[in-house]
Amino acid sequence: MEKVKNEAVIVIKDLVKAFGEKVILDGFNMTVEKGSNVVILGKSGSGKSVLIKCIIGLLQPDSGSIHVFNGNVPEMNEDELDEARSKIGFLFQSNALYDSMTIRENLEFPLLRHWVDIEKEEVDRLVSEALENVDLLHTLDMMPSELSGGMLKRVALARTMILRPEVILYDEPTTGLDPVTSREIEDLILKLQKKNHTSSIIISHDMNCVKNTADLVVLLLEGKCYTEGTYEELEQSADQNIKQFFE
Ligand SMILES: Nc1ncnc2c1ncn2[C@@H]1O[C@H](COP(=O)(O)OP(=O)(O)OP(=O)(O)O)[C@@H](O)[C@H]1O
């Protein structure tokens, strides 16, 4: 039976990006359906970050299209890009929290930047709600240096979610965390996704994270989508290019 397709939120077609002679993306195709988690698997240097930068308009591809919310990112002007980016959350590998600001100030920052007319009470309410979602309300007035790596990742996740993005891009969300904390972050990603009906692209080398979070795994190899399928489908493959990630 053919799988019923949900609405697509990101459709990438024939994407090409080279730096000089070096072709990084070479006709890459991918579709992210609404409410799904797509994991991009690829070796170091395969172009995962380049792809993410093209999706958020930080890099201009040489050709191809990236349709996000019905607009084609490479053709968007600055205002359209700003609008699209406000609907796309990004969880950086480094968390990108400001060390000199309290947790409260870190969470207020995107609200005050994007929603300039927002009332103080609404800011307080949204900050508290975002921290409650990750069980860290008690850290409101702490500094980032007082928190563990797992707690910082949860704060970063709360900050990413605070603008209610429709799509979230996760860059190696569990790298550097122990297995128990990694599992907590994966569960949190799934919980918040369900609650807010978001769609995600996750870059990860951590096969436990891939297994626990992916609805679809896309294997990026030599600039192309080499194959895509569920974790279980790829795990059973006899193809050496696929098997190497599961060994
Ligand atoms: N601005 C740039 N100018 C020139 N080359 C670049 C630029 N950005 C990326 N590259 C090259 O593109 C290739 C892919 O890099 P990218 O960072 O996307 O890999 P990656 O798959 O994210 O790797 P990792 O898993 O190690 O983070 C690398 O060879 C890198 O040197």
The ligand as a Gaussian input file, in Angstrom:
#p B3LYP/6-31G(d) Opt

LIG

0 1
 N       32.208000      29.061000       3.090000
 C       32.881000      27.994000       2.609000
 N       33.867000      28.159000       1.709000
 C       34.538000      27.095000       1.202000
 N       34.279000      25.814000       1.538000
 C       33.312000      25.594000       2.442000
 C       32.555000      26.666000       3.020000
 N       31.648000      26.128000       3.882000
 C       31.826000      24.785000       3.841000
 N       32.817000      24.464000       2.981000
 C       33.271000      23.106000       2.655000
 O       32.139000      22.312000       2.370000
 C       32.325000      20.972000       2.823000
 C       31.140000      20.539000       3.660000
 O       31.156000      21.241000       4.898000
 P       30.025000      21.093000       5.991000
 O       30.420000      21.967000       7.139000
 O       28.700000      21.321000       5.394000
 O       30.159000      19.566000       6.404000
 P       29.322000      18.770000       7.479000
 O       28.701000      17.608000       6.767000
 O       28.414000      19.684000       8.216000
 O       30.493000      18.242000       8.416000
 P       30.570000      18.034000      10.021000
 O       29.723000      16.830000      10.309000
 O       32.020000      17.759000      10.233000
 O       30.090000      19.278000      10.671000
 C       33.659000      20.961000       3.584000
 O       34.630000      20.426000       2.727000
 C       33.922000      22.421000       3.866000
 O       35.302000      22.673000       3.863000

